[in-house]
Amino acid sequence: MKSESVGQFEQLVLTAILSLRDDAYGVSIHSKVADLAKPKNVSLGAVYVTLDRLEDKGYLASWLSDPTPERGGRAKRFYRLEALGERALRDSAVTAKRVWQEVGRARGWLKSCWLLS
């Protein structure tokens, strides 16, 4: 099955979930995306909208944890990448590398750059 392309912000969210592994829930995902997007500001709402969209596309699965006293008896929604999401992220990374290599060639940048090799 072929995955559809993902946008830059979706790439950030997918990367955050991949990086966070078993600790991927809304607030931790937002924090990781904010780190990846620096110096750009990222709203928590934008992350949640993107999580919903990626789940609708079949790129993510989510589930609720048991309620915890630290959260006033509320549960956390955790996320994990599905195979389709990993494929979409890989495909977008391959495309980004190819684009960056072409930019490097056009600009005559050093061939030693890891992205150009």
C-alpha positions in Angstrom: 0.0 0.0 0.0 1.4 3.4 -1.0 1.3 6.2 1.6 0.4 9.7 0.7 2.9 12.4 1.2 3.0 14.2 4.5 3.6 17.9 5.1 6.5 19.4 7.1 4.5 19.8 10.3 3.2 16.2 10.0 6.8 15.1 9.6 7.7 16.8 12.9 4.8 15.1 14.7 5.6 11.7 13.3 9.3 12.1 14.2 8.4 13.2 17.7 6.2 10.1 18.2 8.9 7.8 16.8 11.5 9.4 19.1 9.3 9.3 22.3 8.3 5.7 21.9 6.3 4.6 24.9 6.1 8.2 26.3 4.3 9.7 23.3 1.2 11.5 24.6 -0.1 15.0 23.8 2.1 17.2 26.0 5.3 15.2 25.5 4.7 15.2 21.7 4.1 19.0 21.8 7.4 19.5 23.7 9.4 17.4 21.3 7.8 19.0 18.2 8.6 22.4 19.7 12.2 21.4 20.1 12.4 20.1 16.5 10.7 23.2 15.1 12.9 25.8 16.9 12.9 28.8 16.5 9.4 28.5 15.3 6.6 28.5 18.0 4.3 25.5 18.0 0.8 25.6 19.6 -0.5 22.6 21.5 -3.8 22.9 19.5 -1.9 22.5 16.2 -0.3 19.3 17.5 -3.7 17.9 18.6 -5.3 18.7 15.2 -2.4 17.1 13.4 -2.6 14.0 15.7 -6.2 13.6 14.8 -5.5 14.0 11.1 -2.7 11.5 11.1 -4.8 9.0 13.0 -7.6 9.5 10.4 -5.1 8.7 7.7 -4.1 5.5 9.4 -0.6 6.7 10.3 -1.1 6.5 14.0 -3.0 4.5 16.6 -4.0 5.9 20.0 -5.3 4.6 23.3 -6.2 5.9 26.7 -4.2 5.1 29.7 -5.7 4.3 33.1 -6.8 7.4 35.0 -4.1 8.7 37.4 -4.4 10.7 40.6 -1.7 13.1 39.3 -4.0 14.1 36.5 -7.1 14.5 38.8 -8.4 11.1 37.7 -8.0 11.7 34.0 -6.4 9.4 31.5 -3.7 10.3 29.0 -4.1 9.5 25.3 -0.9 7.8 24.0 0.1 7.5 20.4 2.2 5.1 18.3 3.2 5.0 14.7 1.5 2.4 12.5 3.4 0.8 9.6 1.8 3.3 7.1 3.0 6.2 9.2 6.6 4.9 9.4 6.5 4.4 5.6 5.2 8.0 5.1 7.9 9.4 7.4 10.6 7.4 5.6 9.4 8.4 2.2 9.3 12.1 3.2 12.8 11.9 4.7 14.2 10.3 1.5 12.6 13.0 -0.6 13.9 15.7 1.7 17.4 14.3 1.4 17.2 14.1 -2.4 16.1 17.8 -2.5 18.8 18.9 -0.1 21.4 17.0 -2.2 20.2 18.9 -5.3 20.4 22.2 -3.5 24.0 21.3 -2.4 25.0 20.5 -6.0 23.4 23.6 -7.3 25.2 25.8 -4.7 28.5 23.9 -5.0 28.5 23.1 -1.2 31.1 20.8 0.2 30.6 17.2 -0.7 31.6 16.2 2.8 28.3 17.3 4.2 26.5 14.2 5.5 23.3 15.2 3.7 25.2 15.4 0.3 26.9 12.0 0.6 
